[in-house]
Amino acid sequence: MERLMRKAEELARRYGISYYEIRITKVTASHLTMQNSQLEELALNTEIGIGVRAFNGAWGFSSANDMSRAERAIETAMKIAKLSKGDSRIYLGDPVKDRAEIKVKQSFLDVDIEDKLSLVKEVDSLLKGDSISNRSVSYGDGLKEQLYFNSLGSEIETVVPRIRLSFSVTAKGNGEMQQYWRSFGGAAGWELVEGVDLTHWTAFVRRKAISLLSAKSPPSGEFDVIMDPELTGVFIHEALGHAAEADAIKTGESILTGRLGERIAVEELTVVDDPTLPGKFGSYIYDDEGIRAKRVEIIKNGVLLNYLNDRETAAVLGLEPNGHGRAQGYSYQPLVRMSNTYVEPRDWSFEEMLSEVKRGLYMIGDKGGEVDTANGTFTFGAKEGYIIENGEIKEQVRDVALSGKILDVLKNIRAIGSDLVVEFPGYCGKGQWVPVDDGGPHVLTRAVVGGLR
């Protein structure tokens, strides 16, 4: 390693590079998928690679999956940076030397692959039932060991585990097909999947999928809407979180550009992105630019307080970096990304919230959607919904979508619950995939509701 460091210093002098950073990453991972009792994937992989960024007013980047080519990758990144000759700036700061690890109770590396396959088979078996036409189970784990060093003198070793189990069913009947699913995951060990009540949750997704076969289509129009913690999480991640990523701010492609310090939501709303939450799927210790992970209040009491920054956006916008430069792997450059994003709880109970609604909808879960951060509009599907009439939950509706203008919805919030849940692990795509989590309590607001079909 010292040889690589000396070589990087020598090449930086030769090419006139003012800043460089190098990540050497080892990932040991397993992945199993099963569909209708057929094993479709069983993979055990260990991969080591190097990613190099050099800065000369613009970035040069190179990577290699063969450490014998490490010096060539360093030289290539520096050559690209020298040729690029941009006029941007980056935050430098002080060097950091540290070794940090997210500890687990039981390492999944110590669990036999036979036991992981038994888990997948057990879930598949539990998902069987009348009216279920398709079952799918996916298990994955990965231990990421990374050494980071840069031209400032930083040397950071980190060890981060991640594990995830997800399963889904498709129910068929009445000429319809409906799907339901559930995921569990975290920066944790094998103890996470051992703690899942598989009998309960597999029965839950079967029951939900079957019930949706006879659910009605939703009404259309503007309604009072209660979002459950999962839908609150995806709304705040997609609609607000992406708009608060400072690379979109830097290019003026966000409705939040130039609005720091402005009240953009009701006073009761506080939104946080926190990679330091213990055990959550989007948690980490240092980002991929060697910046310590930090809890960031994006909105505090209704006021836009912070953007999510990396080294470059922090310097260009005159802000402090806050540890949100993340890369999918060693062969990707870090981008500004979220981690665990959620709405902080207030003091409403669900029953109090429900009593406020004369006619509206209770919408549950995340079924994907679209957001336009530049003009501030969004559309998200929910896994299911229920009509609310005079404070009571009535019939179930399916294929229901929520849409509106982001800032209007934030200002229309009438109640924020006390029942915070942040346990909806997934992967966020932005040219690269990184693990994230999101959530919140129940939230009552007003938005446009319609069908997905």
C-alpha positions as CSV (number, residue, x, y, z in Angstrom):
1,M,0.0,0.0,0.0
2,E,2.8,2.4,0.9
3,R,4.3,1.7,-2.6
4,L,1.0,2.8,-4.2
5,M,0.9,5.9,-2.1
6,R,4.4,6.9,-3.1
7,K,3.6,6.2,-6.7
8,A,0.5,8.4,-6.6
9,E,2.5,11.2,-5.1
10,E,5.1,10.9,-7.8
11,L,2.5,10.8,-10.6
12,A,0.7,13.8,-9.1
13,R,3.9,15.8,-9.2
14,R,4.6,14.7,-12.8
15,Y,1.1,15.7,-14.1
16,G,0.6,18.8,-11.9
17,I,-2.4,17.3,-10.1
18,S,-3.5,19.2,-7.0
19,Y,-5.8,16.6,-5.5
20,Y,-6.4,12.9,-5.9
21,E,-8.2,10.2,-4.0
22,I,-8.0,6.4,-4.2
23,R,-10.4,3.7,-3.1
24,I,-9.4,0.0,-2.9
25,T,-12.5,-2.0,-2.3
26,K,-13.1,-5.7,-1.5
27,V,-16.7,-7.0,-1.5
28,T,-17.6,-10.5,-0.4
29,A,-21.2,-11.2,-1.3
30,S,-23.8,-13.9,-1.8
31,H,-27.0,-13.8,-3.7
32,L,-29.8,-16.3,-4.1
33,T,-33.1,-16.0,-6.0
34,M,-35.9,-18.5,-6.3
35,Q,-39.1,-18.4,-8.3
36,N,-41.9,-20.9,-7.8
37,S,-39.5,-23.3,-6.1
38,Q,-36.9,-23.1,-8.9
39,L,-33.5,-21.8,-7.9
40,E,-32.7,-19.1,-10.5
41,E,-29.4,-17.8,-9.0
42,L,-26.9,-18.9,-6.4
43,A,-23.8,-16.8,-6.5
44,L,-20.9,-16.4,-4.2
45,N,-18.4,-13.7,-5.2
46,T,-15.4,-11.8,-3.9
47,E,-14.3,-8.9,-6.0
48,I,-11.4,-6.5,-5.4
49,G,-10.9,-3.3,-7.4
50,I,-9.4,0.2,-7.4
51,G,-11.1,3.5,-8.3
52,V,-9.0,6.6,-8.7
53,R,-10.2,10.2,-9.0
54,A,-7.8,13.1,-9.8
55,F,-8.8,16.8,-9.8
56,N,-7.5,19.6,-11.9
57,G,-10.5,21.9,-12.1
58,A,-12.4,18.8,-13.5
59,W,-12.3,15.2,-12.5
60,G,-10.3,12.4,-14.1
61,F,-11.4,8.9,-13.2
62,S,-10.1,5.4,-13.9
63,S,-10.7,2.0,-12.3
64,A,-9.3,-1.5,-12.5
65,N,-10.5,-4.9,-11.3
66,D,-7.0,-6.3,-11.3
67,M,-4.7,-4.8,-8.6
68,S,-1.7,-5.4,-10.9
69,R,-3.1,-2.6,-13.0
70,A,-3.4,-0.2,-10.0
71,E,-0.5,2.1,-11.0
72,R,-1.9,2.4,-14.5
73,A,-5.3,3.3,-13.2
74,I,-3.8,6.1,-11.1
75,E,-1.8,7.4,-14.0
76,T,-4.8,7.3,-16.4
77,A,-7.0,9.2,-14.0
78,M,-4.3,11.9,-13.6
79,K,-3.8,12.1,-17.4
80,I,-7.5,12.6,-17.9
81,A,-7.7,15.3,-15.2
82,K,-4.7,17.1,-16.7
83,L,-6.3,17.1,-20.2
84,S,-9.7,18.1,-18.9
85,K,-8.6,21.6,-17.5
86,G,-11.9,22.6,-15.9
87,D,-12.6,25.6,-13.7
88,S,-14.6,23.9,-10.9
89,R,-13.6,23.8,-7.2
90,I,-13.6,21.2,-4.5
91,Y,-13.6,21.2,-0.7
92,L,-10.3,20.0,0.7
93,G,-10.3,20.2,4.5
94,D,-8.1,18.4,6.9
95,P,-6.7,14.9,6.6
96,V,-8.4,12.1,8.4
97,K,-6.9,8.8,9.7
98,D,-9.4,6.3,11.0
99,R,-10.5,2.7,11.1
100,A,-14.2,2.2,11.5
101,E,-16.5,-0.9,11.4
102,I,-20.2,-1.5,11.6
103,K,-20.3,-4.4,14.0
104,V,-22.8,-7.3,13.7
105,K,-23.9,-10.0,16.1
106,Q,-23.5,-12.8,13.7
107,S,-21.5,-12.4,10.5
108,F,-23.3,-13.8,7.4
109,L,-19.9,-14.8,6.1
110,D,-19.9,-17.5,8.8
111,V,-23.3,-18.9,7.7
112,D,-23.1,-21.9,5.3
113,I,-24.6,-21.4,1.9
114,E,-26.8,-24.4,2.6
115,D,-28.4,-22.4,5.5
116,K,-29.0,-19.4,3.2
117,L,-30.6,-21.7,0.6
118,S,-32.7,-23.3,3.4
119,L,-34.0,-19.9,4.3
120,V,-35.0,-19.1,0.7
121,K,-36.7,-22.5,0.4
122,E,-38.6,-22.0,3.6
123,V,-39.9,-18.6,2.5
124,D,-40.9,-20.0,-0.9
125,S,-42.8,-22.8,0.8
126,L,-44.6,-20.4,3.1
127,L,-45.7,-18.3,0.2
128,K,-47.7,-21.1,-1.4
129,G,-51.4,-20.9,-1.3
130,D,-54.7,-20.9,-3.1
131,S,-55.0,-18.1,-5.8
132,I,-51.2,-17.5,-5.7
133,S,-49.9,-17.9,-9.3
134,N,-46.4,-16.7,-8.8
135,R,-43.9,-16.6,-5.9
136,S,-40.5,-14.9,-5.8
137,V,-37.8,-14.8,-3.1
138,S,-34.5,-12.9,-3.1
139,Y,-31.7,-13.0,-0.5
140,G,-28.5,-11.0,-0.7
141,D,-25.6,-10.1,1.6
142,G,-22.3,-8.3,1.1
143,L,-19.4,-7.2,3.3
144,K,-17.6,-4.1,1.9
145,E,-14.1,-3.6,3.1
146,Q,-12.6,-0.3,1.8
147,L,-9.3,1.5,2.1
148,Y,-9.5,5.2,1.1
149,F,-6.5,7.6,0.9
150,N,-6.1,11.0,-0.7
151,S,-3.5,13.6,-1.4
152,L,-4.3,15.4,1.8
153,G,-2.9,12.5,3.8
154,S,-6.2,10.9,4.7
155,E,-6.1,7.1,5.3
156,I,-9.5,5.6,6.2
157,E,-10.4,1.9,6.5
158,T,-14.0,1.0,6.8
159,V,-16.0,-2.3,7.1
160,V,-19.7,-2.2,6.3
161,P,-22.0,-5.2,6.1
162,R,-25.4,-5.3,4.4
163,I,-28.1,-7.9,4.2
164,R,-31.5,-8.0,2.6
165,L,-34.4,-10.5,2.2
166,S,-37.4,-9.7,0.0
167,F,-40.3,-11.8,-1.3
168,S,-43.4,-11.2,-3.4
169,V,-46.5,-13.0,-4.6
170,T,-48.9,-12.6,-7.5
171,A,-52.5,-13.5,-6.9
172,K,-54.8,-14.4,-9.8
173,G,-58.6,-14.5,-9.9
174,N,-61.7,-12.7,-11.2
175,G,-59.8,-12.0,-14.4
176,E,-57.3,-10.0,-12.5
177,M,-53.7,-10.3,-11.3
178,Q,-52.4,-8.4,-8.2
179,Q,-48.9,-8.4,-6.6
180,Y,-47.8,-7.7,-3.1
181,W,-44.3,-7.8,-1.5
182,R,-42.2,-7.1,1.5
183,S,-38.5,-6.4,2.1
184,F,-36.3,-6.6,5.2
185,G,-32.7,-5.3,5.3
186,G,-30.1,-3.4,7.1
187,A,-26.4,-2.7,7.7
188,A,-26.4,-5.8,9.9
189,G,-25.6,-9.5,10.2
190,W,-27.5,-12.8,9.9
191,E,-29.4,-11.9,13.1
192,L,-31.5,-9.5,11.0
193,V,-33.1,-12.3,8.9
194,E,-33.3,-14.6,12.0
195,G,-35.5,-11.9,13.6
196,V,-38.0,-11.8,10.8
197,D,-41.3,-13.6,11.6
198,L,-41.5,-15.4,8.3
199,T,-44.8,-17.1,9.0
200,H,-46.5,-13.8,9.8
201,W,-45.1,-11.8,6.9
202,T,-45.5,-14.4,4.2
203,A,-49.2,-14.9,5.2
204,F,-49.5,-11.0,5.2
205,V,-48.4,-10.6,1.6
206,R,-50.5,-13.5,0.4
207,R,-53.6,-12.1,2.2
208,K,-53.0,-8.6,0.7
209,A,-52.5,-9.8,-2.8
210,I,-55.6,-11.9,-2.7
211,S,-57.7,-9.1,-1.2
212,L,-56.7,-6.7,-4.0
213,L,-58.3,-9.0,-6.6
214,S,-61.7,-7.8,-5.4
215,A,-60.8,-4.3,-4.5
216,K,-62.4,-1.4,-6.3
217,S,-60.8,1.3,-8.6
218,P,-60.0,4.5,-6.8
219,P,-61.9,7.8,-7.2
220,S,-60.2,10.6,-9.0
221,G,-59.7,14.2,-7.9
222,E,-58.2,16.1,-5.0
223,F,-58.7,14.5,-1.6
224,D,-57.4,14.5,2.0
225,V,-54.8,11.7,2.0
226,I,-53.3,9.8,4.9
227,M,-49.9,8.3,3.8
228,D,-48.7,5.3,5.8
229,P,-45.0,5.4,7.0
230,E,-43.8,3.5,3.8
231,L,-45.5,5.9,1.4
232,T,-44.4,8.9,3.5
233,G,-40.9,7.6,3.2
234,V,-40.9,7.2,-0.6
235,F,-42.6,10.5,-1.0
236,I,-40.0,12.3,1.0
237,H,-37.2,10.4,-0.6
238,E,-38.3,10.9,-4.2
239,A,-40.1,14.2,-4.2
240,L,-38.0,16.2,-1.7
241,G,-34.7,14.2,-1.2
242,H,-33.7,14.2,-4.8
243,A,-34.6,17.9,-5.1
244,A,-32.2,18.6,-2.1
245,E,-29.2,16.8,-3.7
246,A,-26.8,19.6,-4.4
247,D,-25.7,18.4,-7.8
248,A,-29.2,19.3,-9.0
249,I,-29.0,22.6,-7.1
250,K,-25.6,23.4,-8.8
251,T,-27.1,22.9,-12.3
252,G,-30.3,24.7,-11.4
253,E,-32.4,21.6,-12.0
254,S,-34.2,21.6,-8.7
255,I,-37.1,23.7,-7.4
256,L,-35.1,24.1,-4.2
257,T,-32.3,26.1,-6.0
258,G,-31.5,29.3,-4.1
259,R,-34.1,28.7,-1.4
260,L,-32.0,28.0,1.7
261,G,-33.5,29.7,4.7
262,E,-36.9,29.9,3.0
263,R,-40.1,28.4,4.6
264,I,-41.2,25.8,2.1
265,A,-43.5,23.6,4.3
266,V,-45.7,23.7,7.4
267,E,-43.9,24.6,10.6
268,E,-44.4,21.1,12.0
269,L,-42.4,19.4,9.3
270,T,-38.8,18.4,9.8
271,V,-37.1,16.1,7.3
272,V,-33.8,14.4,8.0
273,D,-31.2,12.4,6.0
274,D,-29.1,10.4,8.4
275,P,-26.5,7.8,7.4
276,T,-25.5,7.3,11.0
277,L,-28.8,5.6,12.0
278,P,-27.7,2.2,13.6
279,G,-28.4,-0.8,11.4
280,K,-30.4,0.8,8.7
281,F,-29.9,-0.3,5.1
282,G,-28.6,3.1,3.9
283,S,-26.2,3.6,6.8
284,Y,-22.4,4.0,6.5
285,I,-19.5,5.5,8.4
286,Y,-17.6,7.5,5.8
287,D,-18.8,8.4,2.3
288,D,-16.7,7.5,-0.8
289,E,-14.9,10.8,-0.7
290,G,-13.5,10.2,2.8
291,I,-16.0,12.6,4.5
292,R,-17.5,11.4,7.8
293,A,-21.2,10.5,7.5
294,K,-23.4,13.1,9.2
295,R,-27.1,13.6,10.1
296,V,-28.5,16.4,8.0
297,E,-31.7,18.3,8.6
298,I,-32.9,19.1,5.1
299,I,-36.1,20.9,6.5
300,K,-36.3,22.1,10.1
301,N,-39.6,23.3,11.3
302,G,-40.8,24.0,7.8
303,V,-37.6,25.9,6.7
304,L,-35.2,24.6,4.0
305,L,-32.0,24.3,6.1
306,N,-29.5,22.2,4.1
307,Y,-28.7,20.5,0.8
308,L,-27.0,17.1,0.6
309,N,-23.4,17.8,-0.5
310,D,-20.3,16.2,-1.8
311,R,-16.8,17.8,-2.0
312,E,-17.5,19.6,-5.3
313,T,-21.0,20.9,-4.6
314,A,-19.9,22.1,-1.1
315,A,-17.1,24.2,-2.6
316,V,-19.1,25.6,-5.6
317,L,-22.1,26.5,-3.4
318,G,-20.0,27.7,-0.4
319,L,-21.4,25.1,2.0
320,E,-19.9,22.4,4.3
321,P,-19.7,18.9,2.9
322,N,-21.9,16.5,4.9
323,G,-20.8,13.1,3.8
324,H,-23.2,12.3,0.9
325,G,-20.8,11.5,-1.9
326,R,-21.5,7.8,-2.6
327,A,-20.5,5.4,-5.4
328,Q,-22.1,2.1,-6.4
329,G,-18.7,0.5,-6.4
330,Y,-15.0,1.0,-7.0
331,S,-15.6,1.4,-10.8
332,Y,-18.0,4.3,-10.3
333,Q,-17.4,8.0,-9.4
334,P,-19.2,9.2,-6.3
335,L,-22.4,11.2,-6.8
336,V,-24.5,13.2,-4.3
337,R,-26.8,10.6,-2.9
338,M,-29.3,10.1,0.0
339,S,-28.9,7.5,2.8
340,N,-31.8,7.0,5.3
341,T,-34.3,9.8,4.6
342,Y,-37.4,10.3,6.9
343,V,-39.9,12.7,8.4
344,E,-39.5,13.3,12.1
345,P,-42.5,12.3,14.2
346,R,-44.9,14.8,15.9
347,D,-47.7,14.0,18.3
348,W,-50.8,12.9,16.4
349,S,-52.2,9.4,16.9
350,F,-53.5,7.6,13.8
351,E,-57.0,7.7,15.2
352,E,-56.9,11.5,15.8
353,M,-55.7,11.9,12.2
354,L,-58.4,9.7,10.8
355,S,-61.1,11.6,12.6
356,E,-60.0,14.8,10.7
357,V,-61.0,13.3,7.4
358,K,-64.6,13.5,6.2
359,R,-63.9,12.0,2.7
360,G,-60.4,11.0,1.6
361,L,-58.1,8.0,1.2
362,Y,-55.7,6.0,3.4
363,M,-52.8,5.0,1.1
364,I,-50.4,2.3,2.0
365,G,-47.0,1.3,0.6
366,D,-44.8,2.1,-2.4
367,K,-45.4,0.9,-5.9
368,G,-42.9,3.2,-7.7
369,G,-43.4,6.4,-9.6
370,E,-41.9,9.4,-11.2
371,V,-40.7,12.8,-10.0
372,D,-39.5,15.9,-11.9
373,T,-37.3,17.9,-9.5
374,A,-37.0,20.8,-12.0
375,N,-40.7,21.7,-12.1
376,G,-41.6,20.1,-8.7
377,T,-44.2,17.5,-9.7
378,F,-44.5,13.8,-8.8
379,T,-46.7,10.7,-9.3
380,F,-46.4,7.7,-7.0
381,G,-48.3,4.5,-6.9
382,A,-49.4,2.9,-3.6
383,K,-49.6,-0.8,-3.0
384,E,-53.2,-0.4,-1.8
385,G,-55.6,2.2,-0.6
386,Y,-58.8,2.5,1.5
387,I,-61.7,5.0,1.2
388,I,-62.2,7.1,4.4
389,E,-65.6,8.5,5.1
390,N,-66.5,10.5,8.2
391,G,-63.4,9.3,10.0
392,E,-63.9,5.7,9.3
393,I,-61.9,3.3,7.0
394,K,-64.2,1.8,4.3
395,E,-63.6,-0.3,1.2
396,Q,-60.2,-1.2,-0.2
397,V,-59.1,0.3,-3.6
398,R,-56.3,-0.9,-5.9
399,D,-54.0,0.5,-8.5
400,V,-54.1,3.9,-6.8
401,A,-51.7,6.8,-7.5
402,L,-50.9,10.0,-5.7
403,S,-49.7,13.1,-7.6
404,G,-49.2,16.8,-7.1
405,K,-46.8,19.6,-6.8
406,I,-44.2,18.8,-4.1
407,L,-44.2,22.2,-2.4
408,D,-48.1,22.3,-2.4
409,V,-48.2,18.9,-0.7
410,L,-45.6,20.0,1.9
411,K,-47.7,23.1,2.7
412,N,-51.0,21.2,2.8
413,I,-49.8,18.9,5.6
414,R,-52.4,19.0,8.5
415,A,-51.1,16.4,10.8
416,I,-47.9,14.4,11.4
417,G,-48.1,11.2,13.5
418,S,-46.0,10.0,16.4
419,D,-45.5,6.5,14.9
420,L,-42.1,6.8,13.2
421,V,-41.0,3.8,11.1
422,V,-37.8,3.7,9.1
423,E,-37.5,0.2,7.7
424,F,-38.2,0.1,4.0
425,P,-34.8,-0.9,2.5
426,G,-34.2,-0.6,-1.2
427,Y,-31.9,0.6,-3.9
428,C,-32.0,4.1,-5.3
429,G,-31.1,4.5,-9.0
430,K,-29.4,7.7,-10.3
431,G,-27.2,6.3,-13.0
432,Q,-25.8,4.1,-10.2
433,W,-27.6,2.0,-7.5
434,V,-26.9,2.6,-3.9
435,P,-28.6,1.1,-0.8
436,V,-31.0,3.5,1.0
437,D,-33.8,3.4,3.5
438,D,-36.7,5.8,4.2
439,G,-39.8,6.2,6.2
440,G,-41.6,8.5,8.6
441,P,-44.9,8.4,10.6
442,H,-48.4,8.6,9.2
443,V,-48.9,12.0,7.5
444,L,-52.2,13.7,6.6
445,T,-52.1,16.1,3.6
446,R,-54.0,16.9,0.5
447,A,-53.1,15.7,-3.0
448,V,-54.5,14.5,-6.3
449,V,-55.6,10.9,-6.3
450,G,-56.2,8.7,-9.4
451,G,-55.8,5.3,-10.9
452,L,-52.6,3.7,-12.2
453,R,-54.5,2.1,-15.1
